[in-house]
Amino acid sequence: MSVLRLAVIGCGLMGQRHADIIRATAELSLTCVCDTDRERAIKAAKGAPVVESFDEVLERKDVDAVVLALPSYLHVPFGIQAAQSGKHVITEKPLSIDVPSGEQLLQTCKQNNVMCAVISQNRFADGNAAVWHALRSGELDSIVLARGSVKWFRHDEYYTQSDWRGRKEGEGGGVLMNQATHTLDLLLWFFGSPDLVVGLTHTSRQVLETEDVAVAMLRFPQGILATFEATTSAYPGFEERIEIHGPKASCILEKGKLAYWKHCGENSAPAPPAYDPPTPELDTRFWLFQRQYRNIARAIRGEEELVVKPEEALEVVRVTQQIYESQRLLLAR
């Protein structure tokens, strides 16, 4: 299989973006798109076949994998159905809105010998990837303190114009489950799974069922302490940021770029991995997505290791729910 044949399911903003990225990537082909809104599907398809139902997509022999650009609560049921039909599953984040259903999806994929890949494109940013390699090589060692910060702004209309955003049944949570999940994923990618999670959340807007403000403290097994803060109510919005500190070195990442690096040995800043150049006509906003898609295609072909493992994506959901549970226990005292 030299070209991965994909069907995009859900043709909202993200579905349209995924379709454009697939069209621009030589290792991929867009077989078809599917959405309950036919006009929206036609807009995303740009000439590709528009399929009326998900069942019809799964019956097609020219679909190797489905891309689930659906509301969060639909990732698991659609993913399970796809896996049972022998299709690889590529889903937008989060993997699931709770841990048990996410485990069910991963088990179904394993039983049917198909891959489950979760979009976490920020791992492919030059700065983030360079720091990960520096941590793994030991160049950036003896870390004692870290901080992740996501201070974005979303207008009320962002939530009120959706029937699932900001809803517990739709997202499983708020800013932690949706907007800040990429930064939490990076912290866990860097340091592993925390052995202690303490957090608080707050809902500041009447249009929301879920939190738009959250803070947490994470302790990692090697003794690293980290703080994590997230909101969608910080006007006018700021770039996400990760700080990493230790007695030998410190670094700061801003929106995936290495903004600060200082090593006691005067070591130069780590270099990012060598990625294939982006397709020239592809919007720069989608370059990281294309890097991940290339990795997914090559992992399915057995040529590379999958960078974003589904078990790691599930761990992000688990830690997010641990923050919610921590708040519940603190308030119950």
Secondary structure as UniProt FT lines:
FT   STRAND          4..9
FT   HELIX           13..24
FT   TURN            26..27
FT   STRAND          28..34
FT   HELIX           38..45
FT   TURN            46..47
FT   STRAND          50..51
FT   HELIX           54..59
FT   TURN            61..62
FT   STRAND          65..68
FT   HELIX           72..74
FT   HELIX           75..84
FT   TURN            85..86
FT   STRAND          88..91
FT   HELIX           99..111
FT   TURN            112..113
FT   STRAND          116..118
FT   HELIX           121..124
FT   HELIX           126..137
FT   STRAND          145..151
FT   HELIX           156..160
FT   TURN            165..166
FT   HELIX           168..171
FT   TURN            175..180
FT   HELIX           181..191
FT   STRAND          196..202
FT   TURN            206..207
FT   STRAND          213..219
FT   TURN            221..222
FT   STRAND          225..231
FT   TURN            235..236
FT   STRAND          241..245
FT   STRAND          249..254
FT   TURN            255..256
FT   STRAND          257..263
FT   TURN            264..265
FT   TURN            280..281
FT   HELIX           284..286
FT   HELIX           287..300
FT   TURN            301..302
FT   HELIX           310..331
//
